[in-house]
Amino acid sequence: MGAERNRRRRAGSPRRRTAGFGALAVSAALLAGCASMPDSGEVTAVDSSQRADADSQVRVYGVPPHKGERPQELVTGFLEATTSDDPDYGTARMYLAKGKQREWDPSWGTVVLAEPPQVQVEHSGDRDRDYTITLIGKQVARIDAKHAYKPEEASYKERIHVAREGGEWRIDRLPAGLVLGLADFQRIYRSVNKYYFAELGTSGSGKGRDVLVADPVYLRKRIDPVTSTVNALLDGPTNWLDPVAATAFPTGTKVVDRRLSVDDSNALRIRLNDKAAGTNQAQCLRMAAQLLYTVQDQSAKVGQVVLQRDNGSQLCSLGREDARKYAPDQAAGRGADQQYFVDAQHRMVSLADGDEEPRRVPGPFGADGAVQLRSVGVDRSEHHAAGVAANGQALYVTRLETGSALGEPRVTARGGAKAGLTAPSWDGLGDLWVADQDPERPRLLRLPGGTGTPEEVQVPRLDGRITGLRVAADGVRIALLVTKDDRTSLKLGRVERHAGSGRLSLSVQELRSVAPRLEQVDAVSWAGGSRLLVAGNEQGGLQQLQYIDTDGSLSNTSALPGITGVRGVAASESTAKAPALVAERDGGIVRLLPDSNWKLVTKEGSAPVYPG
């Protein structure tokens, strides 16, 4: 808050404005509340959603241009005004020529720079008639018109033209959208998960209709957060996720009311236009589920979503209890507190949050000792496990039961002793994934149902070899460690399913970098619907363990206790509780329980995983 109270000096201007770029304006309601602060009575708890509503009454406002303002001051003032909490950027538009005030579209997109843009007078024509002002900076990311964040480092240079209008300087040409420094972006915007249904074709034994997929976007924090979140959901999935996600809302569905809020009964009531009037009960409940889980991320007090027609009559309602069948983490499985790894004797062991010592699992991978293992994967029902033999050359699948048969290898590596198979990973549909690191012909494989015939999954424009993978529970996103030369990077791919000739073929499309700042990535695990746990290091820096959102932005969760030498990590996708983190490092297996520090589990062990 202190930073917001201090006015930043404008480049080239010796004076200061009284507001803008951090000046605070407090609503009359808040001032009145302060004036009548009670000094007696019962003390009551205020939950976080109520505090958020109160905080939203505090606004940062820009200042209109002053009379006689010079061109460079005008441009700087305009940039400051765009960082305010003005819902429609009305103050910022005052800096524009009349012909541009309606034409300028700040929702077109946002360029995020490492620092606020430098403002330079690059060229002047007739000093009494026009100026060209150049904005310069180091770009770190872009936000598109659908609010999707994309890390994108580049040099930034754009021009703004200023001309006389009615005796005052005004901007008559400028880039589309907004340009913000990183600190202002983080102050103004918040990350929001929208939820859509996974498009799984005919795979997944029909489970696809109710699997919700998180689609992270960035929205303005203080500008009517519930309404803006609902409108963003109705805009549909972001461009990257759209080919593998669907919405239950009919095309053209809009919110009738200008402002939405959760009422005293913790219900969110939404009137929709006529596009949604004819939806049946099943479709309406799916629409309500998308809304409940999307808005619930912003307001913990939402207990029910009520959808209404334009005339106010009810379409359907969905409470939190009934919405559990649509929960985004339902496909993640029930093992939110069960971890697995390979012990010193290359056997598979399990460890629950309350356990001090790991225990060998029943069956060929553990107590029966039929095969020595390098890595393992457990299906999300925890009935089956997949294991790569200690030499890395064979993949086995078996039941986690005493007396189960090991059987023949399901996949055999083709690259010899120098390559081998990656650790396996199960999606929430029961399919098993593994990569063959053969240098001559690397391949990504899927085993339908975990035991079906391996099918090669095409990965267009893959620049390197897959040396690690983790599939999301939803089955439509996959995190890949891709190694080229001596560098390993983290990519996120979209799993597309195509039906043809009586069979389903899969491919991983549009790989995107989600940890571009990391020079080397050593390990990755899913840690929620739109969050990854990543071990890696920036160029010249020490290894760090950190959360990264799937759009490539740093997660706003608290920092993790420092740890180095990490070769493997495991986190749970389930949000039912705060699960432990497990890591393999120099010196064995360590575990981080909530509200504690890293603790040694065993001095010898490797390849930790949660189910999946």
Helices and strands as residue ranges (DSSP letters): H 2-5, E 24-26, H 28-35, H 48-55, E 58-60, H 71-81, H 90-93, H 98-101, G 106-108, E 110-113, E 118-124, E 130-143, E 149-165, E 168-173, E 178-181, H 182-188, E 189-198, G 204-210, E 212-220, H 225-234, G 242-244, E 245-246, E 267-271, G 274-276, H 281-296, E 304-308, E 314-319, G 322-326, G 330-332, E 338-343, E 348-352, E 359-360, E 373-378, E 384-389, E 394-399, E 411-412, E 425-426, E 432-436, E 443-447, G 448-450, E 455-457, E 465-471, E 477-484, E 487-500, E 503-513, E 520-526, E 531-537, E 544-549, E 566-570, E 581-585, E 588-592, E 598-602, E 605-609
